[in-house]
Amino acid sequence: MNGTIKKLTRDRAYGFIRAEDGVDYFFHESELHGGIVFDDIHEGERVVFEPQQGPKGPRAVDIRRAA
């Protein structure tokens, strides 16, 4: 699924991705792949990810930069 980094919380290493379908997905830095480092991503950056349903709502896993 395609999305855009909506919000980052640097001190806690998590954020939210707004997907094309308008849903916000939570993510933790441990789900970044493809050479992405949490400190190098920015709000507004386009990404590709796999959506999942987490215990507290939608979450993004296997996050990579969009081509």
N, C-alpha and C positions, 0 to 999 in steps of 0.2 A: 504494500500500500504506500502511496506517496503522501508526504506531509511537509510541514514547515515547523521548525523549532519555534515554539510560542513563548516559553518562559524558562529561564534557567535559574536554579538556586545553587550558586557556586559553592557556598560553604557546606552544603549537605550533599553535593554531587548528584542532584536529580533535576528533572525538568518535565516539561509537557510539550507534546507535539500536537499541532492542530492538523488533523487528517483532511484529505479532500472531501470526505463525507461530512465535515463539520464537527466531528467528535474530537475531544481532547483526550490524548493518551499519555499516561504517566510513564516515565522511564527513569532508570538509574544508570549511572555511568558504566556499570558492569555489562550493560546490553549494547554498548557501542562496539562495532567491529569494523574491519576493513581499514585499520590504521588510524581510526578516529580517536583523538585524545580529548577528554572532557574539556580541558582548559582551552582547546583550539576551536570549539564549536561556538556559534553565535546565534542569537535570536534572529529569526528571519531566514536562516539557512535551510535549504531544501534537503530532505532525507527520504530514504526508502526504509520501510520496516515491516515486520510481521505483527499484526494485531492479536492480542490475547485478552481473555477476561481474567483479571486478577482478583484477589480476595476483596479489594476495595473499589473495583471498577476497571475500566479499560486500561490496558498497559501495552507498551510497545517493546518488542524484543528484536534482536538481530538487526540493529539500526546501522545503516550505511549511508554515505553521502549519495545524493542523487546524481546520476550521470549527466 
